[in-house]
């Protein structure tokens, strides 16, 4: 299992949105987390659940948009909870 983390400072006045996404055991939840236009950055701010499998499909994953004005997405699986935040 591997976990990476990083910290970023944003300028005063940066606009943020945040939320949490939950998936029940045995299910997958896919959610659009930031659909605002413009350059934005999103990150996981917390995760909960039993992380006892070595699998990229059992946990929480944030997917960046393919274009500047695209949508950030999150996928949470198998009884996990993920908190996230996005800056614009």
Phi and psi in radians as a Rosetta constraint file:
Dihedral C 1 N 2 CA 2 C 2 CIRCULARHARMONIC -2.315 0.35
Dihedral N 2 CA 2 C 2 N 3 CIRCULARHARMONIC 2.374 0.35
Dihedral C 2 N 3 CA 3 C 3 CIRCULARHARMONIC -2.272 0.35
Dihedral N 3 CA 3 C 3 N 4 CIRCULARHARMONIC 2.242 0.35
Dihedral C 3 N 4 CA 4 C 4 CIRCULARHARMONIC -2.073 0.35
Dihedral N 4 CA 4 C 4 N 5 CIRCULARHARMONIC 2.565 0.35
Dihedral C 4 N 5 CA 5 C 5 CIRCULARHARMONIC -2.534 0.35
Dihedral N 5 CA 5 C 5 N 6 CIRCULARHARMONIC 2.690 0.35
Dihedral C 5 N 6 CA 6 C 6 CIRCULARHARMONIC -2.604 0.35
Dihedral N 6 CA 6 C 6 N 7 CIRCULARHARMONIC 2.763 0.35
Dihedral C 6 N 7 CA 7 C 7 CIRCULARHARMONIC -2.082 0.35
Dihedral N 7 CA 7 C 7 N 8 CIRCULARHARMONIC 2.517 0.35
Dihedral C 7 N 8 CA 8 C 8 CIRCULARHARMONIC -2.342 0.35
Dihedral N 8 CA 8 C 8 N 9 CIRCULARHARMONIC 2.429 0.35
Dihedral C 8 N 9 CA 9 C 9 CIRCULARHARMONIC -1.721 0.35
Dihedral N 9 CA 9 C 9 N 10 CIRCULARHARMONIC 2.327 0.35
Dihedral C 9 N 10 CA 10 C 10 CIRCULARHARMONIC -1.926 0.35
Dihedral N 10 CA 10 C 10 N 11 CIRCULARHARMONIC 2.601 0.35
Dihedral C 10 N 11 CA 11 C 11 CIRCULARHARMONIC -1.131 0.35
Dihedral N 11 CA 11 C 11 N 12 CIRCULARHARMONIC 2.676 0.35
Dihedral C 11 N 12 CA 12 C 12 CIRCULARHARMONIC -0.972 0.35
Dihedral N 12 CA 12 C 12 N 13 CIRCULARHARMONIC 2.388 0.35
Dihedral C 12 N 13 CA 13 C 13 CIRCULARHARMONIC 1.649 0.35
Dihedral N 13 CA 13 C 13 N 14 CIRCULARHARMONIC -0.044 0.35
Dihedral C 13 N 14 CA 14 C 14 CIRCULARHARMONIC -1.097 0.35
Dihedral N 14 CA 14 C 14 N 15 CIRCULARHARMONIC 2.393 0.35
Dihedral C 14 N 15 CA 15 C 15 CIRCULARHARMONIC -1.568 0.35
Dihedral N 15 CA 15 C 15 N 16 CIRCULARHARMONIC 2.234 0.35
Dihedral C 15 N 16 CA 16 C 16 CIRCULARHARMONIC -2.092 0.35
Dihedral N 16 CA 16 C 16 N 17 CIRCULARHARMONIC 2.615 0.35
Dihedral C 16 N 17 CA 17 C 17 CIRCULARHARMONIC -2.218 0.35
Dihedral N 17 CA 17 C 17 N 18 CIRCULARHARMONIC 2.710 0.35
Dihedral C 17 N 18 CA 18 C 18 CIRCULARHARMONIC -2.651 0.35
Dihedral N 18 CA 18 C 18 N 19 CIRCULARHARMONIC 2.893 0.35
Dihedral C 18 N 19 CA 19 C 19 CIRCULARHARMONIC -3.068 0.35
Dihedral N 19 CA 19 C 19 N 20 CIRCULARHARMONIC -2.983 0.35
Dihedral C 19 N 20 CA 20 C 20 CIRCULARHARMONIC -2.447 0.35
Dihedral N 20 CA 20 C 20 N 21 CIRCULARHARMONIC 2.611 0.35
Dihedral C 20 N 21 CA 21 C 21 CIRCULARHARMONIC -2.182 0.35
Dihedral N 21 CA 21 C 21 N 22 CIRCULARHARMONIC 2.324 0.35
Dihedral C 21 N 22 CA 22 C 22 CIRCULARHARMONIC -2.136 0.35
Dihedral N 22 CA 22 C 22 N 23 CIRCULARHARMONIC 2.475 0.35
Dihedral C 22 N 23 CA 23 C 23 CIRCULARHARMONIC -2.215 0.35
Dihedral N 23 CA 23 C 23 N 24 CIRCULARHARMONIC 2.360 0.35
Dihedral C 23 N 24 CA 24 C 24 CIRCULARHARMONIC -1.415 0.35
Dihedral N 24 CA 24 C 24 N 25 CIRCULARHARMONIC 2.750 0.35
Dihedral C 24 N 25 CA 25 C 25 CIRCULARHARMONIC -0.911 0.35
Dihedral N 25 CA 25 C 25 N 26 CIRCULARHARMONIC 2.279 0.35
Dihedral C 25 N 26 CA 26 C 26 CIRCULARHARMONIC 1.457 0.35
Dihedral N 26 CA 26 C 26 N 27 CIRCULARHARMONIC 0.012 0.35
Dihedral C 26 N 27 CA 27 C 27 CIRCULARHARMONIC -2.139 0.35
Dihedral N 27 CA 27 C 27 N 28 CIRCULARHARMONIC 2.872 0.35
Dihedral C 27 N 28 CA 28 C 28 CIRCULARHARMONIC -2.153 0.35
Dihedral N 28 CA 28 C 28 N 29 CIRCULARHARMONIC 2.345 0.35
Dihedral C 28 N 29 CA 29 C 29 CIRCULARHARMONIC -2.013 0.35
Dihedral N 29 CA 29 C 29 N 30 CIRCULARHARMONIC 2.166 0.35
Dihedral C 29 N 30 CA 30 C 30 CIRCULARHARMONIC -1.941 0.35
Dihedral N 30 CA 30 C 30 N 31 CIRCULARHARMONIC 2.309 0.35
Dihedral C 30 N 31 CA 31 C 31 CIRCULARHARMONIC -2.493 0.35
Dihedral N 31 CA 31 C 31 N 32 CIRCULARHARMONIC 2.422 0.35
Dihedral C 31 N 32 CA 32 C 32 CIRCULARHARMONIC -1.382 0.35
Dihedral N 32 CA 32 C 32 N 33 CIRCULARHARMONIC 2.175 0.35
Dihedral C 32 N 33 CA 33 C 33 CIRCULARHARMONIC -1.870 0.35
Dihedral N 33 CA 33 C 33 N 34 CIRCULARHARMONIC -0.362 0.35
Dihedral C 33 N 34 CA 34 C 34 CIRCULARHARMONIC -2.622 0.35
Dihedral N 34 CA 34 C 34 N 35 CIRCULARHARMONIC 1.914 0.35
Dihedral C 34 N 35 CA 35 C 35 CIRCULARHARMONIC -1.869 0.35
Dihedral N 35 CA 35 C 35 N 36 CIRCULARHARMONIC 0.085 0.35
Dihedral C 35 N 36 CA 36 C 36 CIRCULARHARMONIC -1.126 0.35
Dihedral N 36 CA 36 C 36 N 37 CIRCULARHARMONIC 2.551 0.35
Dihedral C 36 N 37 CA 37 C 37 CIRCULARHARMONIC -1.269 0.35
Dihedral N 37 CA 37 C 37 N 38 CIRCULARHARMONIC 2.752 0.35
Dihedral C 37 N 38 CA 38 C 38 CIRCULARHARMONIC 1.795 0.35
Dihedral N 38 CA 38 C 38 N 39 CIRCULARHARMONIC 3.028 0.35
Dihedral C 38 N 39 CA 39 C 39 CIRCULARHARMONIC -1.291 0.35
Dihedral N 39 CA 39 C 39 N 40 CIRCULARHARMONIC 2.261 0.35
Dihedral C 39 N 40 CA 40 C 40 CIRCULARHARMONIC -2.495 0.35
Dihedral N 40 CA 40 C 40 N 41 CIRCULARHARMONIC 2.876 0.35
Dihedral C 40 N 41 CA 41 C 41 CIRCULARHARMONIC -2.359 0.35
Dihedral N 41 CA 41 C 41 N 42 CIRCULARHARMONIC 2.334 0.35
Dihedral C 41 N 42 CA 42 C 42 CIRCULARHARMONIC -2.198 0.35
Dihedral N 42 CA 42 C 42 N 43 CIRCULARHARMONIC 2.677 0.35
Dihedral C 42 N 43 CA 43 C 43 CIRCULARHARMONIC -2.703 0.35
Dihedral N 43 CA 43 C 43 N 44 CIRCULARHARMONIC 2.718 0.35
Dihedral C 43 N 44 CA 44 C 44 CIRCULARHARMONIC -1.273 0.35
Dihedral N 44 CA 44 C 44 N 45 CIRCULARHARMONIC 2.375 0.35
Dihedral C 44 N 45 CA 45 C 45 CIRCULARHARMONIC -1.989 0.35
Dihedral N 45 CA 45 C 45 N 46 CIRCULARHARMONIC -0.115 0.35
Dihedral C 45 N 46 CA 46 C 46 CIRCULARHARMONIC -3.062 0.35
Dihedral N 46 CA 46 C 46 N 47 CIRCULARHARMONIC 2.589 0.35
Dihedral C 46 N 47 CA 47 C 47 CIRCULARHARMONIC -2.420 0.35
Dihedral N 47 CA 47 C 47 N 48 CIRCULARHARMONIC 2.576 0.35
Dihedral C 47 N 48 CA 48 C 48 CIRCULARHARMONIC -2.426 0.35
Dihedral N 48 CA 48 C 48 N 49 CIRCULARHARMONIC 2.608 0.35
Dihedral C 48 N 49 CA 49 C 49 CIRCULARHARMONIC 2.341 0.35
Dihedral N 49 CA 49 C 49 N 50 CIRCULARHARMONIC 3.062 0.35
Dihedral C 49 N 50 CA 50 C 50 CIRCULARHARMONIC -1.486 0.35
Dihedral N 50 CA 50 C 50 N 51 CIRCULARHARMONIC 1.876 0.35
Dihedral C 50 N 51 CA 51 C 51 CIRCULARHARMONIC -1.777 0.35
Dihedral N 51 CA 51 C 51 N 52 CIRCULARHARMONIC 1.364 0.35
Dihedral C 51 N 52 CA 52 C 52 CIRCULARHARMONIC -2.082 0.35
Dihedral N 52 CA 52 C 52 N 53 CIRCULARHARMONIC 0.294 0.35
Dihedral C 52 N 53 CA 53 C 53 CIRCULARHARMONIC -2.165 0.35
Dihedral N 53 CA 53 C 53 N 54 CIRCULARHARMONIC 2.463 0.35
Dihedral C 53 N 54 CA 54 C 54 CIRCULARHARMONIC -1.535 0.35
Dihedral N 54 CA 54 C 54 N 55 CIRCULARHARMONIC 1.434 0.35
Dihedral C 54 N 55 CA 55 C 55 CIRCULARHARMONIC -2.639 0.35
Dihedral N 55 CA 55 C 55 N 56 CIRCULARHARMONIC 2.319 0.35
Dihedral C 55 N 56 CA 56 C 56 CIRCULARHARMONIC -1.293 0.35
Dihedral N 56 CA 56 C 56 N 57 CIRCULARHARMONIC -0.191 0.35
Dihedral C 56 N 57 CA 57 C 57 CIRCULARHARMONIC -1.855 0.35
Dihedral N 57 CA 57 C 57 N 58 CIRCULARHARMONIC 0.285 0.35
Dihedral C 57 N 58 CA 58 C 58 CIRCULARHARMONIC -2.307 0.35
Dihedral N 58 CA 58 C 58 N 59 CIRCULARHARMONIC 1.464 0.35
Dihedral C 58 N 59 CA 59 C 59 CIRCULARHARMONIC 2.865 0.35
Dihedral N 59 CA 59 C 59 N 60 CIRCULARHARMONIC -2.343 0.35
Dihedral C 59 N 60 CA 60 C 60 CIRCULARHARMONIC -2.391 0.35
Dihedral N 60 CA 60 C 60 N 61 CIRCULARHARMONIC 2.316 0.35
Dihedral C 60 N 61 CA 61 C 61 CIRCULARHARMONIC -2.430 0.35
Dihedral N 61 CA 61 C 61 N 62 CIRCULARHARMONIC 2.264 0.35
Dihedral C 61 N 62 CA 62 C 62 CIRCULARHARMONIC -1.746 0.35
Dihedral N 62 CA 62 C 62 N 63 CIRCULARHARMONIC 2.391 0.35
Dihedral C 62 N 63 CA 63 C 63 CIRCULARHARMONIC -2.038 0.35
Dihedral N 63 CA 63 C 63 N 64 CIRCULARHARMONIC 2.142 0.35
Dihedral C 63 N 64 CA 64 C 64 CIRCULARHARMONIC -1.293 0.35
Dihedral N 64 CA 64 C 64 N 65 CIRCULARHARMONIC 2.796 0.35
Dihedral C 64 N 65 CA 65 C 65 CIRCULARHARMONIC -1.284 0.35
Dihedral N 65 CA 65 C 65 N 66 CIRCULARHARMONIC 2.756 0.35
Dihedral C 65 N 66 CA 66 C 66 CIRCULARHARMONIC -1.392 0.35
Dihedral N 66 CA 66 C 66 N 67 CIRCULARHARMONIC -0.352 0.35
Dihedral C 66 N 67 CA 67 C 67 CIRCULARHARMONIC -2.289 0.35
Dihedral N 67 CA 67 C 67 N 68 CIRCULARHARMONIC 2.861 0.35
Dihedral C 67 N 68 CA 68 C 68 CIRCULARHARMONIC -0.988 0.35
Dihedral N 68 CA 68 C 68 N 69 CIRCULARHARMONIC -0.739 0.35
Dihedral C 68 N 69 CA 69 C 69 CIRCULARHARMONIC -1.595 0.35
Dihedral N 69 CA 69 C 69 N 70 CIRCULARHARMONIC 0.220 0.35
Dihedral C 69 N 70 CA 70 C 70 CIRCULARHARMONIC -1.330 0.35
Dihedral N 70 CA 70 C 70 N 71 CIRCULARHARMONIC -3.084 0.35
Dihedral C 70 N 71 CA 71 C 71 CIRCULARHARMONIC -1.854 0.35
Dihedral N 71 CA 71 C 71 N 72 CIRCULARHARMONIC 2.267 0.35
Dihedral C 71 N 72 CA 72 C 72 CIRCULARHARMONIC -1.347 0.35
Dihedral N 72 CA 72 C 72 N 73 CIRCULARHARMONIC 2.464 0.35
Dihedral C 72 N 73 CA 73 C 73 CIRCULARHARMONIC -2.277 0.35
Dihedral N 73 CA 73 C 73 N 74 CIRCULARHARMONIC 2.735 0.35
Dihedral C 73 N 74 CA 74 C 74 CIRCULARHARMONIC -2.310 0.35
Dihedral N 74 CA 74 C 74 N 75 CIRCULARHARMONIC 2.502 0.35
Dihedral C 74 N 75 CA 75 C 75 CIRCULARHARMONIC -2.163 0.35
Dihedral N 75 CA 75 C 75 N 76 CIRCULARHARMONIC 2.208 0.35
Dihedral C 75 N 76 CA 76 C 76 CIRCULARHARMONIC -2.207 0.35
Dihedral N 76 CA 76 C 76 N 77 CIRCULARHARMONIC 2.353 0.35
Dihedral C 76 N 77 CA 77 C 77 CIRCULARHARMONIC -2.269 0.35
Dihedral N 77 CA 77 C 77 N 78 CIRCULARHARMONIC 2.721 0.35
Dihedral C 77 N 78 CA 78 C 78 CIRCULARHARMONIC 0.918 0.35
Dihedral N 78 CA 78 C 78 N 79 CIRCULARHARMONIC 0.966 0.35
Dihedral C 78 N 79 CA 79 C 79 CIRCULARHARMONIC 1.415 0.35
Dihedral N 79 CA 79 C 79 N 80 CIRCULARHARMONIC 0.364 0.35
Dihedral C 79 N 80 CA 80 C 80 CIRCULARHARMONIC -1.762 0.35
Dihedral N 80 CA 80 C 80 N 81 CIRCULARHARMONIC 2.798 0.35
Dihedral C 80 N 81 CA 81 C 81 CIRCULARHARMONIC -2.257 0.35
Dihedral N 81 CA 81 C 81 N 82 CIRCULARHARMONIC 2.351 0.35
Dihedral C 81 N 82 CA 82 C 82 CIRCULARHARMONIC -2.242 0.35
Dihedral N 82 CA 82 C 82 N 83 CIRCULARHARMONIC 2.291 0.35
Dihedral C 82 N 83 CA 83 C 83 CIRCULARHARMONIC -1.783 0.35
Dihedral N 83 CA 83 C 83 N 84 CIRCULARHARMONIC 2.509 0.35
Dihedral C 83 N 84 CA 84 C 84 CIRCULARHARMONIC -2.479 0.35
Dihedral N 84 CA 84 C 84 N 85 CIRCULARHARMONIC 2.837 0.35
Dihedral C 84 N 85 CA 85 C 85 CIRCULARHARMONIC -2.537 0.35
Dihedral N 85 CA 85 C 85 N 86 CIRCULARHARMONIC 2.596 0.35
Dihedral C 85 N 86 CA 86 C 86 CIRCULARHARMONIC -2.299 0.35
Dihedral N 86 CA 86 C 86 N 87 CIRCULARHARMONIC 2.449 0.35
Dihedral C 86 N 87 CA 87 C 87 CIRCULARHARMONIC -2.002 0.35
Dihedral N 87 CA 87 C 87 N 88 CIRCULARHARMONIC 2.491 0.35
